[in-house]
Amino acid sequence: MQKAPMLIAAFILGGFAVVGVGVVAVTHAMTDTRIAENQRQAMLTKLKAIVPAERVKNDPLADRIQVSDEALLGMPVTDVYRVRDGEQPVALVLRPVVPDGYAGPIKLLVSVLADGSLGGVRVTEHHETPGLGDKIDEKKNPWIIEQFNGKSLRNPKPERWKVKRDGGEFDQFTGATITPRSVVNAVKNTLLFVQKQGDDLYQLPAIGSQPASESSDPVNSAPPPPPAKAPISTAAPAAQAAAGMSDNANQKGKS
Ligand SMILES: Cc1cc2nc3c(=O)[nH]c(=O)nc-3n(C[C@H](O)[C@H](O)[C@H](O)COP(=O)(O)O)c2cc1C
């Protein structure tokens, strides 16, 4: 019987397996960290494009809260990032969802400056038709920049927050009114939400940055599970996870 050579071979094979698994694990951990940091930077870039960038003196991604108003924001739970210049509130950046796009939900990034006007609006995910509804994407058309920058509930008045075809002030697209109508309504609702909550949104304790494990894409995370009933969540992340409020499930990225 030649047991010794077989044992040696088994040990060598086992050694290779252990080393192989270790290398994969270390590479995976390093890659995850880099991906999370890249996503963080991408989010910051998008955010800074719709706020006065020179006044971003905090880390808005860490100064995050979660709010709950599905009627106005389109989802059970919505992330809000606060931008501050020292003690001065600069902007709230919300991530509402347009529930009634032509081809499904449309995810937005909406910056509301401290004076109640819009710093800007961007689409972070949509499925609207190329050449028709996809003109809401600022890479395809300047519509979203031209229509919303500087607007507020004072200008135009709430009853004029409609597309022109419906008697409002916002341009629709030729042959594609459904998409802009839905976006205009969602942006108006976001302004109404901020107006309703007032300065409280700046006062609530932050729950911190989105952990990498909660989101493969901090800009385009998919619908979270149903939230607790509270209108505004101030729970710590661990408590939120226990209450089913974390922004974690079914992450799907697309920019
Ligand atoms: C294949 C197809 C795709 C369409 N995609 C969109 C779209 O993405 N957004 C949109 O608002 N309308 C889209 N429409 C048009 C709508 O069905 C609807 O006719 C239009 O939004 C109404 O606007 P209008 O009254 O200005 O024509 C699409 C129509 C077809 C046939």
The ligand as a Gaussian input file, in Angstrom:
#p B3LYP/6-31G(d) Opt

LIG

0 1
 C      -44.504000      52.559000     -28.835000
 C      -44.918000      53.828000     -28.122000
 C      -44.112000      54.341000     -27.134000
 C      -44.467000      55.488000     -26.468000
 N      -43.660000      55.992000     -25.477000
 C      -44.035000      57.085000     -24.808000
 C      -43.236000      57.593000     -23.762000
 O      -42.158000      57.086000     -23.398000
 N      -43.679000      58.694000     -23.118000
 C      -44.860000      59.325000     -23.448000
 O      -45.189000      60.314000     -22.807000
 N      -45.612000      58.869000     -24.451000
 C      -45.231000      57.773000     -25.142000
 N      -46.013000      57.322000     -26.148000
 C      -47.191000      58.104000     -26.548000
 C      -48.353000      57.903000     -25.623000
 O      -49.003000      56.699000     -25.879000
 C      -49.351000      59.035000     -25.721000
 O      -49.915000      59.003000     -26.995000
 C      -48.727000      60.386000     -25.545000
 O      -47.968000      60.433000     -24.371000
 C      -49.806000      61.427000     -25.429000
 O      -49.200000      62.652000     -25.710000
 P      -49.826000      63.624000     -26.805000
 O      -51.217000      63.833000     -26.310000
 O      -48.979000      64.828000     -26.768000
 O      -49.803000      62.877000     -28.095000
 C      -45.657000      56.158000     -26.807000
 C      -46.470000      55.618000     -27.818000
 C      -46.118000      54.471000     -28.470000
 C      -47.004000      53.924000     -29.540000

